[in-house]
């Protein structure tokens, strides 16, 4: 489109993004670093295997009307489910986190690049609905628009785009973050982190699963930690060791978003 290939443009932006993130203390892993094809399922499976905190997919848009332009960020929103494209349970629960990440990246991108904002787009594209961590897909600009094709063709402009995405990621998840990926923006985040610092609660890897039901064993473990009960007093109901006690939380109220506006 306009003499450009999406795979070439976006790979360059992704490489630059990786460098920016590395400079800021992040450990960034790419699903591809050359001109190879990965299925959508393979991309998600590979991402899940990394134990990552976030997933960001980079694209360049196109549309039959060449006058259409602007940047948008896609994410899965459980308020707009599509029966033909069901999401994983994890991604349903991660709607608030994915939306918050999407907003930070979009705000940074349009501010630093000057492209018009097409807004956030609830979407059922595979890579944002089937993972296990906050996930977004960034549509940087329209290859089909001659005005936006020019910066997409410019290596320096692509560097600016990569920096803008990195700034958005950093605004959402600072590199010195000591919390859990699925608690960013959650109403209970502050309380959970205070209890974590005191050794009362733990997560599973880099997630906390704030809406998962509490088991009887976990509840007994929490009581033992909070009241510092000795083993003799705890009796047979106390779970041994620190088994990662977690508690359930009230549902998060989600703000409505506009209808999908991008190809799937």
DRENSE-699061 format. One line per 10 residues: number of its first residue (from 1); for each residue x, y, z of N, C-alpha, C, O. Coordinates in pm, whole numbers. Atoms other than C-alpha are relative to their C-alpha. Layout:
BEGIN
NUM> X:Y:Z:X:Y:Z:X:Y:Z:X:Y:Z ~ ...
This chain:
BEGIN
1> 84:-119:0:0:0:0:88:124:0:174:137:87 ~ -85:-118:15:154:335:-111:148:-36:-2:232:39:48 ~ -139:43:13:471:139:-185:60:-58:126:180:-86:128 ~ -51:52:-126:503:9:171:-63:-134:33:-176:-162:-6 ~ 51:128:-47:465:-337:322:-13:7:152:81:44:222 ~ 25:-10:-144:310:-355:669:104:-78:79:154:-29:181 ~ -91:84:-78:537:-638:783:138:63:14:205:45:116 ~ -130:-66:-7:849:-434:702:-2:120:93:88:139:174 ~ 14:-120:-82:729:-114:864:-13:-36:148:55:22:232 ~ 27:31:-141:602:-275:1183:115:-75:66:137:-60:186
11> -116:68:-59:907:-498:1232:104:102:41:167:87:147 ~ -97:-104:-35:1128:-189:1228:-45:74:125:37:102:213 ~ 51:-68:-120:904:-14:1482:18:-90:123:56:-42:230 ~ -12:93:-113:905:-326:1702:144:-12:47:170:-17:168 ~ -141:7:-39:1284:-350:1695:43:125:77:112:116:178 ~ -32:-125:-69:1317:14:1792:-66:5:137:-6:52:234 ~ 71:4:-129:1058:-33:2066:74:-88:99:89:-52:215 ~ -75:89:-89:1254:-324:2207:122:69:56:153:55:175 ~ -119:-71:-46:1567:-108:2225:-35:107:103:35:121:203 ~ 42:-102:-96:1384:176:2399:-35:-63:135:3:-12:240
21> 39:66:-125:1238:-65:2654:121:-54:75:128:-45:197 ~ -121:53:-63:1575:-229:2717:78:111:69:132:90:178 ~ -70:-114:-60:1729:113:2785:-65:44:130:0:103:216 ~ 72:-43:-119:1463:170:3049:-12:-110:106:-79:-93:208 ~ -3:107:-99:1521:-157:3229:-100:-111:-18:-115:-195:70 ~ 95:107:27:1256:-377:3070:69:-116:-71:169:-97:-141 ~ -45:118:74:1317:-730:2943:-103:-27:-109:-205:-91:-83 ~ 96:11:110:1143:-719:2604:34:-118:-90:150:-137:-127 ~ -16:117:87:1093:-1032:2393:-91:17:-120:-208:55:-106 ~ 78:-15:122:976:-1027:2031:-47:-137:-51:26:-236:-40
31> 48:126:58:759:-1294:1868:74:-31:-129:89:-148:-165 ~ -83:23:120:961:-1247:1549:99:114:-14:68:228:18 ~ -104:-100:22:1284:-1064:1464:52:-7:-143:162:40:-172 ~ -38:12:141:1295:-1144:1092:-128:-18:-81:-238:-19:-25 ~ 116:12:88:1065:-1187:792:-50:-144:-1:-32:-218:-98 ~ 57:134:-11:895:-1503:913:-146:15:41:-186:117:96 ~ 142:-5:-34:527:-1586:960:-29:-86:121:11:-202:128 ~ 47:74:-117:381:-1687:1293:-152:5:1:-212:110:-22 ~ 145:1:-12:22:-1797:1331:-40:79:125:40:97:216 ~ 48:-74:-115:-191:-1598:1574:5:-85:126:42:-37:233
41> -3:89:-116:-220:-1898:1803:142:-17:52:164:-18:173 ~ -138:17:-44:155:-1946:1808:51:124:72:125:113:170 ~ -42:-123:-65:208:-1583:1899:-50:6:144:24:43:235 ~ 57:-3:-134:-25:-1611:2197:66:-106:88:100:-78:204 ~ -62:108:-78:121:-1944:2311:143:37:39:186:11:152 ~ -137:-42:-29:474:-1807:2287:1:107:109:83:103:201 ~ 9:-107:-99:376:-1498:2484:-32:-56:138:28:-16:237 ~ 36:60:-128:213:-1706:2756:119:-72:64:135:-71:186 ~ -114:76:-50:529:-1915:2786:110:90:58:195:43:132 ~ -105:-90:-47:742:-1606:2857:-21:49:142:71:101:204
51> 29:-55:-132:571:-1518:3184:8:152:0:52:213:97 ~ -12:-145:18:547:-1161:3056:-107:75:78:-203:16:127 ~ 98:-87:-67:361:-869:3211:-100:58:-98:-217:79:-63 ~ 84:-67:99:221:-717:2891:24:-60:-138:129:-118:-165 ~ -14:38:141:160:-799:2525:-42:119:-86:-150:174:-68 ~ 27:-113:90:178:-528:2257:26:-45:-143:138:-83:-177 ~ -13:36:142:114:-603:1890:-4:129:-82:-89:215:-59 ~ -14:-124:77:216:-337:1636:-43:-22:-144:1:-117:-209 ~ 54:12:136:33:-283:1306:-6:136:-69:7:241:-5 ~ 30:-119:79:-23:-32:1027:-133:-27:-70:-150:-132:-131
61> 137:21:43:-384:13:922:-19:24:-150:70:80:-216 ~ 40:-34:136:-557:31:583:-152:0:-7:-219:-65:72 ~ 144:-14:13:-905:120:465:-32:36:-145:45:106:-210 ~ 35:-29:141:-1086:137:128:-4:149:-32:33:190:-142 ~ 3:-144:20:-1138:511:172:138:58:32:176:61:149 ~ -137:-47:-24:-786:660:128:8:126:85:117:162:130 ~ -2:-121:-84:-889:975:319:1:-34:148:31:52:231 ~ 5:41:-140:-926:777:642:140:-1:60:233:-56:1 ~ -131:-7:-65:-640:842:883:-16:1:151:-126:17:204 ~ 0:-5:-146:-545:832:1248:56:-124:64:83:-224:-3
71> -54:111:-79:-418:604:1522:-107:-52:94:-190:24:143 ~ 93:61:-93:-615:361:1735:69:-115:72:170:-168:25 ~ -53:114:-74:-547:95:1994:-116:-94:31:-218:-54:85 ~ 102:102:-22:-747:-228:2011:30:-77:128:146:-98:164 ~ -13:81:-120:-810:-426:2328:-128:-81:14:-229:-47:-47 ~ 123:77:-23:-1058:-691:2443:-78:62:115:-22:91:221 ~ 88:-57:-103:-1353:-552:2638:-116:-95:21:-194:-122:-70 ~ 105:98:-29:-1586:-796:2811:-139:61:-3:-238:-12:2 ~ 130:-65:15:-1864:-537:2786:-51:-10:-143:-168:18:-169 ~ 37:12:141:-1866:-599:2410:41:-138:-53:120:-145:-147
81> -38:134:46:-1838:-979:2369:-55:-30:-138:-158:23:-178 ~ 46:46:131:-1870:-1141:2027:-12:-152:8:87:-222:25 ~ 25:143:-21:-2029:-1485:2042:80:-88:-96:116:-200:-60 ~ -76:79:96:-1844:-1604:1730:149:0:31:224:-83:-23 ~ -142:-10:-34:-1509:-1503:1881:15:12:151:48:119:201 ~ -7:-6:-146:-1511:-1593:2251:142:24:51:239:-22:-9 ~ -129:-31:-60:-1230:-1466:2470:33:-100:110:-56:-169:162 ~ -40:84:-113:-1030:-1657:2728:-53:63:129:-76:184:135 ~ 48:-51:-128:-1150:-1625:3087:96:103:57:54:201:119 ~ -100:-94:-51:-825:-1450:3175:-20:138:-63:-18:239:7
91> 11:-128:67:-875:-1182:2912:-130:71:36:-134:194:39 ~ 123:-62:-46:-1234:-1125:3021:24:76:130:-18:190:146 ~ -26:-62:-129:-1115:-1053:3373:99:116:-10:100:205:75 ~ -103:-102:15:-828:-837:3245:-46:120:-80:36:205:-116 ~ 51:-114:76:-1053:-594:3060:45:135:57:93:218:-20 ~ -41:-131:-52:-979:-301:3300:148:28:-23:186:141:-54 ~ -143:-21:16:-604:-356:3277:38:23:-147:118:111:-179 ~ -29:-18:143:-596:-395:2899:-47:138:-48:21:203:-128 ~ 52:-131:40:-810:-84:2860:89:112:51:115:208:-20 ~ -88:-103:-56:-586:118:3090:131:7:-78:181:117:-106
101> -122:3:80:-277:7:2897:-24:63:-136:56:143:-184 ~ 33:-54:131:-446:88:2567:-11:152:4:37:220:-87 ~ 18:-145:-10:-538:439:2685:133:71:17:156:174:-45 ~ -130:-61:-22:-187:516:2809:81:4:-131:142:106:-163 ~ -78:7:124:-29:404:2481:-59:93:-106:15:163:-175 ~ 62:-87:99:-283:586:2264:26:147:33:60:225:-56 ~ -24:-138:-40:-249:910:2461:142:43:-34:165:151:-88 ~ -139:-31:28:127:898:2432:27:7:-149:99:95:-196 ~ -27:9:143:121:805:2064:-50:125:-74:25:184:-152 ~ 55:-115:73:-108:1084:1941:67:130:46:79:224:-33
111> -67:-120:-50:67:1341:2161:136:17:-65:172:128:-105 ~ -137:-10:47:415:1260:2037:14:-5:-152:110:49:-207 ~ -11:11:145:347:1179:1672:-89:101:-73:-63:132:-189 ~ 88:-96:62:67:1427:1604:-107:-60:-89:-179:13:-157 ~ 105:63:80:-158:1172:1435:-136:21:66:-144:29:189 ~ 133:-11:-59:-535:1212:1481:-34:-127:79:8:-236:42 ~ 39:116:-81:-683:984:1746:-131:-59:-52:-231:11:-64 ~ 121:74:34:-933:722:1631:-58:-66:126:-160:-134:119 ~ 52:49:-127:-978:628:1998:32:-146:30:102:-214:-46 ~ -13:140:-39:-984:297:2180:-106:-82:-72:-217:-35:-95
121> 91:85:76:-1146:8:1997:-15:-137:65:77:-218:57 ~ 25:136:-48:-1299:-292:2176:2:-94:-120:-62:-67:-222 ~ -20:86:116:-1205:-582:1952:10:-146:42:44:-177:156 ~ -11:144:-23:-1213:-960:1922:112:-61:-84:110:-181:-112 ~ -113:58:70:-889:-998:1728:69:-101:92:73:-82:213 ~ -48:116:-77:-720:-1319:1839:103:37:107:93:-8:221 ~ -111:-23:-92:-408:-1177:2001:-39:84:122:34:85:221 ~ 40:-77:-118:-600:-945:2236:-112:-67:79:-152:-16:184 ~ 110:65:-72:-873:-1189:2339:35:-139:52:-44:-197:127 ~ -29:139:-35:-694:-1523:2389:121:-17:91:162:-130:119
131> -118:11:-84:-396:-1442:2611:-31:-12:148:-143:-45:187 ~ 14:10:-145:-340:-1438:2986:56:122:71:64:123:194 ~ -55:-122:-57:-191:-1090:3039:-63:120:-72:-118:103:-181 ~ 54:-117:69:-302:-733:2957:58:10:-141:180:6:-159 ~ -44:8:140:-288:-717:2576:-66:110:-83:-184:142:-65 ~ 53:-102:89:-327:-447:2312:58:-18:-140:162:-81:-158 ~ -49:-4:138:-289:-403:1937:-1:146:-45:-106:210:-46 ~ -15:-140:38:-158:-66:1818:-5:14:-151:79:-41:-222 ~ 7:-36:142:-269:57:1475:64:138:-12:0:239:16 ~ -80:-123:-4:1:320:1427:-56:110:-90:-71:224:-48
141> 49:-97:99:-134:491:1113:-51:-78:-120:-40:-201:-124 ~ 58:66:116:-298:418:779:97:-1:-119:133:104:-172 ~ -81:15:120:-80:282:500:-77:47:-123:-17:91:-221 ~ 84:-36:114:-373:354:268:-19:150:-16:-78:196:-114 ~ 11:-146:6:-354:727:343:137:56:-38:236:30:31 ~ -129:-49:49:-81:907:148:70:90:100:193:90:108 ~ -60:-88:-101:-29:1164:425:67:-79:111:176:-43:156 ~ -57:79:-108:31:896:688:102:-101:-49:184:-149:29 ~ -100:91:54:229:670:456:139:62:3:239:-9:15 ~ -130:-68:1:504:932:448:77:-21:131:193:-61:125
151> -76:28:-123:598:909:819:25:-148:22:128:-185:78 ~ -23:144:-13:556:532:810:121:-44:-83:187:-142:-49 ~ -114:33:85:818:527:534:131:62:51:238:27:2 ~ -117:-73:-50:1057:751:732:56:-69:125:-14:-79:226 ~ -58:67:-117:1297:565:969:-1:86:126:-21:33:236 ~ 0:-87:-118:1317:868:1199:-139:12:60:-155:16:182 ~ 137:-5:-50:940:892:1223:-40:-131:66:-113:-132:165 ~ 28:130:-63:921:520:1299:67:-8:137:14:-70:230 ~ -66:-7:-131:1171:581:1579:-87:77:99:-100:38:215 ~ 88:-79:-86:938:848:1718:-122:-81:41:-166:-74:156
161> 114:85:-33:647:604:1699:36:-103:107:-40:-126:200 ~ -44:100:-98:845:340:1888:18:64:137:-21:5:238 ~ -20:-70:-129:941:593:2157:-135:33:64:-150:23:185 ~ 132:-35:-53:578:701:2191:-66:-122:65:-127:-111:171 ~ 57:122:-57:468:341:2249:71:-35:130:8:-74:228 ~ -78:29:-122:750:291:2501:-42:92:114:-53:48:229 ~ 42:-94:-104:644:604:2688:-136:-39:56:-160:-27:177 ~ 131:43:-47:287:475:2704:10:-122:90:-59:-131:192 ~ -21:120:-82:403:140:2837:56:39:137:13:-13:240 ~ -60:-42:-126:616:312:3099:-99:73:89:-95:60:211
171> 102:-70:-78:325:532:3204:-95:-98:67:-145:-73:176 ~ 90:102:-57:117:220:3262:72:-89:101:18:-119:207 ~ -73:95:-84:383:-7:3412:145:44:13:230:0:-66 ~ -138:-44:-18:698:167:3540:94:-119:18:53:-220:75 ~ -92:115:-7:1007:-56:3520:32:-45:141:72:-160:161 ~ -26:40:-139:1050:-54:3899:-127:-47:70:-130:-56:193 ~ 126:46:-58:693:-178:3949:19:-128:81:83:-223:35 ~ -13:118:-86:670:-427:4235:-134:-68:23:-147:-153:111 ~ 133:56:-19:304:-514:4198:-28:-117:-92:64:-189:-132 ~ 44:109:86:105:-759:3988:-60:58:-127:-129:159:-124
181> 42:-52:129:31:-715:3619:-152:16:-9:-200:111:-70 ~ 146:-4:13:-342:-787:3658:-67:85:108:-189:83:121 ~ 58:-89:-102:-386:-537:3945:11:146:-38:-43:232:31 ~ -16:-139:39:-289:-222:3758:-136:65:-23:-213:21:-108 ~ 126:-70:13:-582:17:3798:-115:-63:76:-225:-8:78 ~ 107:66:-76:-782:-227:4013:-24:76:130:69:130:190 ~ 33:-78:-120:-965:-69:4307:68:-53:125:82:22:222 ~ -62:59:-119:-794:-308:4553:153:-1:-8:218:-59:79 ~ -145:9:20:-439:-256:4422:80:46:122:173:-22:165 ~ -75:-54:-112:-320:-41:4711:0:-92:121:104:-114:183
191> 11:89:-116:-449:-275:4981:79:-129:-21:146:-177:70 ~ -72:125:29:-306:-583:4811:150:21:12:220:-62:70 ~ -144:-25:-5:38:-426:4773:49:22:143:160:-17:178 ~ -39:-17:-141:43:-324:5141:9:-135:70:102:-160:146 ~ -3:132:-62:-43:-677:5248:112:-87:-56:171:-168:16 ~ -113:73:60:211:-819:5005:131:41:65:215:-44:94 ~ -122:-49:-64:482:-598:5157:16:-54:141:128:-69:190 ~ -4:54:-137:390:-736:5500:8:-152:1:11:-213:109 ~ -10:145:7:410:-1095:5378:-130:-72:27:-129:-192:56 ~ 129:62:-30:38:-1159:5426:-56:-72:-123:-109:-182:-111
201> 53:61:122:-60:-1230:5065:110:-14:-104:210:57:-99 ~ -91:23:110:121:-1357:4759:-80:-17:-127:-203:-29:-123 ~ 66:24:127:42:-1401:4394:47:-131:-60:113:-212:5 ~ -48:114:77:101:-1664:4132:87:56:-110:36:106:-211 ~ -90:-62:96:408:-1553:3944:-19:150:4:-3:213:109 ~ 15:-145:11:340:-1199:3821:-146:43:1:-177:159:-30 ~ 142:-34:-5:-38:-1213:3860:-55:-26:139:3:-100:218 ~ 64:16:-130:-273:-1193:4157:-137:-66:-10:-185:-123:88 ~ 134:55:21:-608:-1306:4010:-97:56:105:-152:-20:184 ~ 78:-63:-107:-805:-1056:4223:-146:-43:8:-208:-28:114
211> 141:38:-1:-1148:-1189:4125:-22:-150:19:-136:-198:10 ~ 15:144:-22:-1080:-1557:4193:-50:-26:141:-13:45:234 ~ 56:32:-131:-1272:-1717:4481:108:-51:95:204:-117:54 ~ -92:43:-104:-1090:-1780:4807:-36:-140:48:-153:-169:73 ~ 26:135:-52:-1052:-2142:4920:7:2:153:59:95:213 ~ -5:11:-146:-1095:-2257:5280:145:-5:49:178:57:150 ~ -140:12:-41:-725:-2345:5299:70:136:-6:149:169:83 ~ -61:-131:12:-623:-2000:5177:-49:94:110:27:175:164 ~ 55:-84:-107:-856:-1833:5427:67:-32:133:100:59:208 ~ -68:38:-123:-701:-2031:5713:144:50:1:195:93:104
221> -136:-49:9:-356:-1938:5589:6:150:25:96:199:95 ~ 6:-144:-23:-451:-1571:5581:-18:32:149:51:119:204 ~ 22:-23:-143:-584:-1587:5937:127:-26:80:161:50:171 ~ -123:33:-70:-263:-1754:6052:105:108:-14:177:139:81 ~ -100:-104:22:-50:-1483:5896:-38:131:68:47:197:128 ~ 45:-127:-57:-259:-1188:6011:15:0:152:61:99:210 ~ -5:7:-146:-278:-1306:6374:126:-67:52:143:-85:173 ~ -128:60:-37:66:-1470:6370:-19:-117:95:48:-124:199 ~ 31:113:-86:-74:-1792:6516:113:-103:-3:164:-135:-110 ~ -101:107:-2:180:-2053:6630:-59:-128:-57:-181:-143:-65
231> 46:123:63:161:-2395:6470:-92:-80:91:-189:-139:43 ~ 82:76:-92:12:-2554:6783:-141:57:11:-237:-18:29 ~ 131:-63:-11:-271:-2300:6793:-78:-10:-129:-201:-15:-129 ~ 67:2:129:-345:-2314:6423:-73:-131:-22:-178:-133:-86 ~ 66:129:13:-429:-2684:6439:2:-52:-142:80:-5:-225 ~ -4:68:129:-510:-2900:6140:-57:83:-114:-42:46:-230 ~ 60:-81:106:-692:-2623:5950:100:93:-67:71:146:-174 ~ -96:-94:56:-380:-2415:5888:76:-65:-114:124:-177:-101 ~ -79:51:112:-215:-2461:5552:146:26:27:181:137:67 ~ -142:-18:-31:161:-2515:5590:64:96:-97:26:103:-214
241> -78:-87:88:402:-2257:5453:-79:117:-52:-190:145:-8 ~ 65:-114:65:319:-1957:5240:-49:-47:-135:24:-44:-234 ~ 51:65:120:95:-2111:4981:-68:95:-98:-147:53:-182 ~ 55:-94:97:3:-1794:4796:-146:33:22:-227:26:-71 ~ 140:-30:-29:-318:-1696:4969:-48:119:-80:22:220:-92 ~ 61:-107:78:-545:-1480:4757:-146:13:41:-204:-82:94 ~ 138:-19:-42:-889:-1334:4816:-82:53:-116:-28:110:-211 ~ 87:-48:106:-1188:-1251:4602:-26:149:16:-8:204:125 ~ 26:-143:-3:-1281:-895:4514:-130:28:-73:-175:-51:-156 ~ 123:-39:68:-1594:-714:4405:30:30:-146:143:66:-180
251> -24:-25:142:-1638:-675:4030:33:146:-27:-15:236:41 ~ -35:-134:40:-1487:-373:3861:-107:52:-96:-148:-19:-187 ~ 97:-58:92:-1736:-139:3693:74:59:-118:164:142:-101 ~ -70:-41:120:-1629:-80:3335:-76:111:-70:-199:108:-77 ~ 62:-108:75:-1695:237:3139:-28:-47:-141:53:-121:-197 ~ 30:42:137:-1864:188:2802:99:60:-98:151:169:-74 ~ -90:-49:103:-1649:228:2493:-72:-3:-132:-179:-64:-143 ~ 63:-8:130:-1729:298:2132:3:-132:-73:71:-225:-30 ~ 4:123:77:-1802:32:1871:132:-24:-71:207:70:-95 ~ -123:31:73:-1517:-147:1692:2:75:-132:-100:90:-199
261> -11:-74:125:-1382:50:1400:111:-54:-88:142:5:-191 ~ -114:48:80:-1097:-162:1270:-26:-139:-52:-114:-210:-3 ~ 11:133:54:-1058:-473:1065:43:-102:104:123:-70:192 ~ -37:105:-94:-1032:-803:1253:77:-107:-71:117:-206:-9
